[in-house]
């Protein structure tokens, strides 16, 4: 994952995401696994937020002590990383503007260009 691929995001969010991801790669693995399961049962679209809430809940069952903190800002980044690594997930999750910058995501730019 490079800054070019996710350039719409504020650097501070990306840096926090990268730090969290390097310490917790199992979150992406779980996110990918759950998305694959939803796709395998025939879902055409699904909620990334729901998947992340299940990950949080499952992790909280296993951990004593420190709370596992997945920032909500990271959820759309996980979606974009998954789509980047597995293009078959394009369209499976709804992608929106990056709110903090009010800039269209790369995926939205492509969709809008295709609809012209």
N, C-alpha and C positions, 0 to 999 in steps of 0.2 A: 504494500500500500504506500503510495507516495502522496506528497502534498498536492501534486498536479491533479491527481484523480479526485481529490476532495477539497479543491481550492476554494470552494464557496464557503467553507466553514471558517469561523474565526480561528486563528492560530492557537489561541488559548484552549479552545475546546479540543482541537486535534491533539495538542500536546498532552492534555489530561487523558484523552482517550488512549493514546499510544502508551502512556505510562500504565494505565489500568490494564490494557490488553496484554502488555508484556508480562505483567504480574499475574494475570488471570486468563490465560489462553483457553481455559476450559469453558469460559462463557461463550466465546465464538463457536467452539465445537458443539456445545449444547444447543445454541441458537440454530446452527446448521442442521443438527440432527432432528430437532423438533420441526423445523421447516420441511425437511425431507419426509417426515412422518405425515404431516398434514397434506403434502402434495401426493404422497403415496395412497392416501385414502380418498383421493379425488377432489380435494379442495382446489379451486381455481384461484382463489385469493384468500389471504389470511392476515390477521393482525400481528404485526411485529411486537406491539406493546403487550398483547396477551402472552405471546411466547416468552417475552422477557419477565413478565410477572410470574409465570410458572417456574422459570429458572430461579428467580429470587426465592420463591416459596420452597422449592426443592432444596436449594442450598441452605436456607434457614433451618430446615429440618436436620441437617447434618452438622451444623456448626455450633459449637458452644463458645461463647465469648464474643469477639468482635463481630459486628454486623457486616455483612457482605453488601457493599454499596455500589450498585450499578446506577450511574447517573442517567436520568432520562434523556439528557443530551446525546448520549452514546447510542441510543436505539436506532435512530436513522443512519448512523454511521455503520453500525453492524449490518443493517439492511444493504447499504451500498457496497460494503466489503463482500457480503455474500453474493450479490449480483455480479460484482466484478470477478469473483472467483468461479462463479457458477451462473453463467448468463441465462440458463434455463429458468431462473427465478425472476427474470424481467417480467413485470406485470403481476407477479404474485403478491407483492406488497404495494400499497399505495404510497407513492413518493410525492412529497410536497416541497414547497419553497423552503429554503433555509431561512427560518423566521428572523433570526438575529441580524441577518444582513439584507433580507428582502431581495435575494437574488435567486433566480431559478436554478434548480439543480441541473446537472448535466443531463440526467435522464429526462427531465421536463423539457429542456431545450430540444433534445432529440425528438421527443413526442410531438412537440409543437411544430417543429420543422416538417415532420412527416405528415401532419394534418393540414398543411398549407396547400 
